[in-house]
Each structure stands twice: as C-alpha cells, then as structure tokens.
Amino acid sequence: MGVVTPPDLLSLAAQSCVDAAGLLRDIHVDVSSKGTFDQVSSADVEVEAFLRSVLVAGAPGSAVVGEELGSATASVTWYVDPIDGTRNFVRGLPLSCISVAAAVDGTLVAGCVLDPFRDELFTAAVGVPFAVQSSGLVITPGVSPRPLVLTDIPLPGSPYTGEMELLTDLLALADVRRVYSTALSLAWVAAGRADAAANIGVFPWDTAAGAVLVREAGGEFRSIGTNAFAAGRGEIVDWLAARVEGIVS
C-alpha cells in the first residue's frame, strides 16, 4: 500500500472531499425514506460511491465503512459520510457536510470535514495540526459567559428516556444550538465556534472525522456506549458526558 502515513491519508481524504463537493453542483436530487425518521437522497449514494472509488484507488487494499453502501475493514479503513445532515440538505438548508476519516489498525489518525455551502475545509491528522481553509467570511471566535453547546438531543423517535430532561437542564447552563449535522458540529467545536457537542444515536461515520479534528485541536472526544458521545473543552464536557451516559447506559 503506497499511502499509509497520517499526513498522506489526510491529503487523500481532503482532496477526495473537494472533488466530491464538485459533484453536488450537478447532481439531481431524489429523496426517499430510510426508516420512519430518516431520509436518504440520490446525492448521498452517488457521492459515497465516488468517495469509495477514489479513496480505495489512492490507498490500495484499504476498506470503507460508509453510511449508504455497506462496510468492510482492513489495516487502513475509511469512514465516509457523503452528506452528513441529509435532512437539512434535501430542504435546501446550508447545514450539511462531507466527512471522511482514516483509521490505521483501528486507531483514527486523520479526518476532514468539508462544508460545501461555505467552502470551508476542516482538516487534522496525527502530526498535522488542526486547520481551517475558507474562502468566505471568517470571524475570530469570541468568549461568552455561558458555554455554547451543539446538540440534537432529543431526536424524534429515540428509544431512550431522559433526553428532554437533559435538554431542559442544559438550557439552564448553556446556550444551545441544534445543527442536525454531527460532523459539522464537531468541526465547529474544533474551530472554537462552540464549546462542546453531544449526541445520541450516532454511527462511526458520523463522528470519526470530527473526533480527530477535536482531539488535534486540543479538545477531548469521549465515546459513550455504542452510539453516543460528548466532546469539546471545559467543565461542560464532564457534565454532558455524565448525563448522556446516564441515558444510554
């Protein structure tokens, strides 16, 4: 396999995201239901198919874990979410992204998140500091007296109890935004635009790239159970982690 170092994997992932974003400009979007509360678009499937072909060609012998087209594992494994935030995307809301991460022997080593609406690329890898490339207006994040938390809790149709109580208590402690794109939320936390993020009902392709971004930016990412996380900086992360763990355990 020619591409094995974290910087090389990051370079391949980032270029793949940029190229995939170009496809979105020409794709006709058809939407279908995926379960009671979720959707999938033709764009999701086409973009994931493109990413799979480019990533495996660039790193022969690697495998892909993707949201739409199945999973496999290898020494180098890619985690791909072609459009994270599909429900926003299909309604024309500019709150979705392309997310690609790489793991080597089970350890996440590189991640990138591309926001095609704002033309922002968030990147980081082991040995490569977190960075944001943007052609739009970028405001230096300020400091607020209350932490800013990004969370989609509670989600419709969730099997867990206690989510509404978590949100009620969180609103007393923090400012809260609902983004409905986990990868984009984590990228914004890494960039310092929010202090923390937490979600329940997530999958590896939702969080893999964002976990790398947050950690390499100096924050912490905590996996909770099999489908939840809390991430960010400061005491609010401890609070979120404890409350989320109490719900999913």
C-alpha positions as CSV (number, residue, x, y, z in Angstrom):
1,M,0.0,0.0,0.0
2,G,1.5,3.3,-1.1
3,V,-0.4,5.7,1.2
4,V,0.0,4.8,4.9
5,T,1.2,7.8,6.9
6,P,-1.4,10.1,8.6
7,P,-0.4,13.1,6.6
8,D,-0.7,11.2,3.3
9,L,-4.1,9.8,4.3
10,L,-5.3,13.3,5.2
11,S,-4.1,14.7,1.9
12,L,-6.0,11.9,0.0
13,A,-9.1,12.4,2.2
14,A,-9.1,16.2,1.8
15,Q,-8.7,16.1,-2.0
16,S,-11.5,13.5,-2.2
17,C,-13.8,15.7,-0.3
18,V,-13.1,18.7,-2.5
19,D,-13.7,16.6,-5.6
20,A,-16.9,15.1,-4.2
21,A,-18.2,18.6,-3.5
22,G,-18.0,19.4,-7.2
23,L,-20.4,16.6,-7.9
24,L,-23.1,18.2,-5.8
25,R,-23.4,21.1,-8.2
26,D,-24.6,18.8,-11.0
27,I,-26.5,16.1,-9.2
28,H,-30.2,15.8,-9.5
29,V,-31.5,15.0,-6.0
30,D,-34.2,12.4,-5.4
31,V,-35.2,11.7,-1.9
32,S,-36.6,8.5,-0.2
33,S,-37.3,7.5,3.3
34,K,-34.8,5.4,5.3
35,G,-36.8,4.4,8.4
36,T,-39.5,6.4,10.0
37,F,-37.5,9.5,10.9
38,D,-34.5,9.4,8.4
39,Q,-34.0,10.1,4.7
40,V,-31.5,9.3,2.0
41,S,-31.0,11.2,-1.2
42,S,-29.6,10.1,-4.6
43,A,-26.8,12.6,-3.9
44,D,-25.8,10.6,-0.8
45,V,-25.4,7.4,-2.8
46,E,-23.6,9.0,-5.7
47,V,-21.2,10.9,-3.6
48,E,-20.4,7.9,-1.4
49,A,-19.8,5.7,-4.5
50,F,-17.4,8.4,-5.8
51,L,-15.5,8.7,-2.5
52,R,-15.2,4.9,-2.2
53,S,-13.6,4.6,-5.6
54,V,-11.2,7.5,-5.1
55,L,-10.1,6.5,-1.6
56,V,-9.5,2.8,-2.4
57,A,-7.7,3.7,-5.6
58,G,-5.5,6.1,-3.7
59,A,-4.8,3.6,-0.9
60,P,-4.9,0.2,-2.5
61,G,-6.0,-2.5,0.0
62,S,-7.9,-0.1,2.2
63,A,-11.6,-0.6,3.1
64,V,-14.5,1.7,3.6
65,V,-17.2,2.0,6.3
66,G,-19.9,4.1,4.8
67,E,-23.4,5.2,5.7
68,E,-25.1,4.1,2.5
69,L,-23.2,1.4,0.7
70,G,-22.0,-1.0,3.5
71,S,-18.9,-1.7,5.5
72,A,-15.6,-3.6,5.5
73,T,-12.4,-3.3,7.4
74,A,-8.7,-3.5,6.6
75,S,-5.4,-2.2,8.0
76,V,-6.4,1.2,6.6
77,T,-10.1,1.8,7.0
78,W,-12.0,4.9,5.8
79,Y,-15.1,6.2,7.5
80,V,-17.3,8.1,5.0
81,D,-20.4,10.1,5.4
82,P,-21.2,11.5,2.0
83,I,-23.7,14.1,3.2
84,D,-23.9,14.4,7.0
85,G,-27.1,16.4,7.6
86,T,-29.2,14.9,4.8
87,R,-32.5,16.2,6.2
88,N,-31.1,19.8,6.0
89,F,-29.6,19.2,2.6
90,V,-32.8,18.0,0.9
91,R,-34.7,21.1,2.2
92,G,-32.0,23.4,0.9
93,L,-30.7,24.4,4.4
94,P,-27.0,25.0,4.2
95,L,-26.2,22.8,7.3
96,S,-24.6,19.7,5.9
97,C,-21.1,18.5,5.0
98,I,-18.9,15.8,3.6
99,S,-17.0,13.8,6.2
100,V,-14.0,11.4,5.7
101,A,-11.7,9.9,8.3
102,A,-9.0,7.3,8.2
103,A,-8.1,4.7,10.8
104,V,-4.9,2.6,10.8
105,D,-5.2,-0.7,12.6
106,G,-8.3,0.5,14.4
107,T,-7.0,3.9,15.5
108,L,-8.3,7.1,14.0
109,V,-5.4,9.1,12.5
110,A,-6.8,11.6,10.0
111,G,-10.1,13.4,9.4
112,C,-11.5,16.1,7.2
113,V,-14.9,17.8,7.1
114,L,-15.9,19.9,4.1
115,D,-18.8,22.4,4.2
116,P,-19.6,22.9,0.6
117,F,-22.0,25.7,1.2
118,R,-19.4,27.9,3.0
119,D,-16.5,26.4,1.1
120,E,-14.8,25.6,4.4
121,L,-12.4,22.6,4.8
122,F,-11.6,21.4,8.3
123,T,-8.6,19.1,8.5
124,A,-6.3,17.4,11.1
125,A,-4.2,14.3,11.5
126,V,-1.7,12.8,13.9
127,G,1.3,15.0,13.3
128,V,-0.8,17.6,11.3
129,P,-2.3,20.4,13.4
130,F,-6.0,21.3,13.0
131,A,-6.6,23.8,10.3
132,V,-9.5,25.6,8.5
133,Q,-9.3,26.7,4.9
134,S,-12.1,29.1,4.0
135,S,-12.8,31.5,1.2
136,G,-15.8,33.1,3.0
137,L,-16.1,35.5,5.9
138,V,-14.4,34.1,9.0
139,I,-15.0,35.7,12.4
140,T,-12.5,35.0,15.2
141,P,-14.5,33.2,17.9
142,G,-15.2,35.3,21.0
143,V,-15.8,34.3,24.6
144,S,-19.3,34.2,26.1
145,P,-20.3,34.0,29.8
146,R,-22.2,30.7,29.1
147,P,-20.8,27.8,27.2
148,L,-22.2,27.2,23.7
149,V,-23.3,23.6,23.2
150,L,-24.3,22.0,19.9
151,T,-26.7,19.0,20.3
152,D,-29.6,17.4,18.5
153,I,-30.9,15.8,21.7
154,P,-33.7,14.8,21.9
155,L,-34.1,13.2,18.4
156,P,-37.5,12.2,17.2
157,G,-38.2,8.5,17.6
158,S,-35.5,8.0,20.2
159,P,-35.9,4.8,22.3
160,Y,-34.3,6.5,25.3
161,T,-36.0,8.3,28.2
162,G,-34.5,11.3,29.9
163,E,-33.5,13.2,26.8
164,M,-36.0,16.0,27.3
165,E,-34.9,16.4,30.9
166,L,-31.3,16.7,29.7
167,L,-32.2,19.4,27.3
168,T,-34.2,21.3,29.9
169,D,-31.3,21.2,32.4
170,L,-28.7,22.1,29.7
171,L,-30.7,25.2,28.7
172,A,-30.2,26.5,32.3
173,L,-26.4,26.1,32.0
174,A,-25.6,26.9,28.4
175,D,-26.6,28.4,25.1
176,V,-27.8,25.6,22.8
177,R,-28.0,25.2,19.1
178,R,-29.4,22.3,17.0
179,V,-27.5,21.7,13.9
180,Y,-28.6,18.2,12.7
181,S,-25.1,17.5,11.3
182,T,-22.9,15.8,13.8
183,A,-19.7,16.1,11.7
184,L,-20.2,19.8,11.1
185,S,-21.0,20.4,14.8
186,L,-17.7,18.7,15.8
187,A,-15.8,20.7,13.2
188,W,-17.2,23.9,14.7
189,V,-16.2,22.8,18.2
190,A,-12.7,22.1,16.9
191,A,-12.6,25.6,15.4
192,G,-13.7,27.2,18.7
193,R,-17.0,28.3,17.4
194,A,-18.8,26.2,20.1
195,D,-17.5,24.9,23.4
196,A,-19.0,21.4,23.2
197,A,-21.2,19.0,21.3
198,A,-23.1,15.9,22.3
199,N,-25.4,13.5,20.5
200,I,-27.1,10.1,20.9
201,G,-27.9,7.7,18.2
202,V,-24.8,8.3,16.1
203,F,-22.7,5.9,14.0
204,P,-18.9,5.7,13.4
205,W,-19.2,7.6,10.1
206,D,-21.0,10.5,11.9
207,T,-18.2,11.0,14.4
208,A,-14.9,9.7,13.1
209,A,-13.6,12.7,11.3
210,G,-14.9,15.1,13.9
211,A,-13.3,13.2,16.7
212,V,-9.9,13.6,15.0
213,L,-10.5,17.3,14.5
214,V,-11.5,18.0,18.1
215,R,-8.6,16.0,19.6
216,E,-6.0,17.5,17.3
217,A,-7.4,21.0,18.1
218,G,-6.7,20.4,21.8
219,G,-10.2,19.2,22.9
220,E,-11.5,15.9,24.0
221,F,-13.8,13.4,22.4
222,R,-15.5,10.8,24.6
223,S,-17.3,7.9,23.1
224,I,-20.2,6.8,25.3
225,G,-21.7,3.4,25.0
226,T,-22.0,2.3,21.4
227,N,-23.8,5.2,19.9
228,A,-23.2,8.4,21.8
229,F,-20.5,11.0,22.6
230,A,-19.6,14.2,24.3
231,A,-16.8,16.4,23.0
232,G,-15.2,19.8,23.4
233,R,-13.4,21.8,26.1
234,G,-14.1,22.8,29.6
235,E,-16.3,21.6,32.5
236,I,-19.4,21.3,30.3
237,V,-17.9,18.2,28.7
238,D,-17.9,16.4,32.0
239,W,-21.5,17.4,32.6
240,L,-22.6,16.3,29.2
241,A,-20.7,13.0,29.3
242,A,-22.3,12.1,32.7
243,R,-25.8,13.0,31.6
244,V,-25.5,11.2,28.2
245,E,-24.1,8.1,29.9
246,G,-27.0,8.1,32.3
247,I,-29.4,8.0,29.4
248,V,-27.8,5.3,27.2
249,S,-26.4,3.0,29.9
